[in-house]
Amino acid sequence: MTTPETNTLQRAGDGLRVALGVGGLIAVALGLFVLFAPGSSAKIALTATAVLLGIYAVIVGVVYLGTSIFSRTLGGWARTGHILLGLLYIIGGAIMMSNLFMTGVVIAVFIAITIGVLWLLEGIMAFTVLKSSENKVWTVIYAVISILAGITMMFTPMMGATVLWLLLGISMVVLGVVQVVRAFTLKPAV
């Protein structure tokens, strides 16, 4: 005999299974798109990122201009600084919007170089804790790999960004398949 509480739990379980299944299928589809059309998928992602960043810059610029114009507490230099900053944000946003793909490429290169610097610093930090490490061999291996990966990423950021993009696609396919399997194997709540 089913009670209203059992029906509610059953519907919640069904909803979770559907959400897991749909989310997994979307992840698999996007991951396959990244893997089989890396150039097209990267162009779409970079363009979308550039659009969002350009819109953000214009909005921030307008806010700075509005703050400088309507503020009653800002003095002369602060007001002038807000106006200049607002104009720079608006100009930057307009430049970003004028060539979305190149803006996206610059963002990808910046992210790749940033990751490279972080990996380099991680490797250096691993060497600094070597004396107190319980497993010195693994610490040295980790440090060397991290430093080499960081240097490689810093000096070949486009190649690094491409590899990271492909790894993202692989991850999406694998995690999406796991999510779909979870959806089919999830036991209904009783």
Secondary structure, DSSP 8 states (H G I E B T S, - for coil): ---HHHHHHHHHHHHHHHHHHHHHHHHHHHHHHHHH-HHHHHHHHHHHHHHHHHHHHHHHHHHHHHHHHH-SS--HHHHHHHHHHHHHHHHHHHHHHHSHHHHHHHHHHHHHHHHHHHHHHHHHHHHHTTTT-S-HHHHHHHHHHHHHHHHHHHH-HHHHHHHHHHHHHHHHHHHHHHHHHHHHH-----
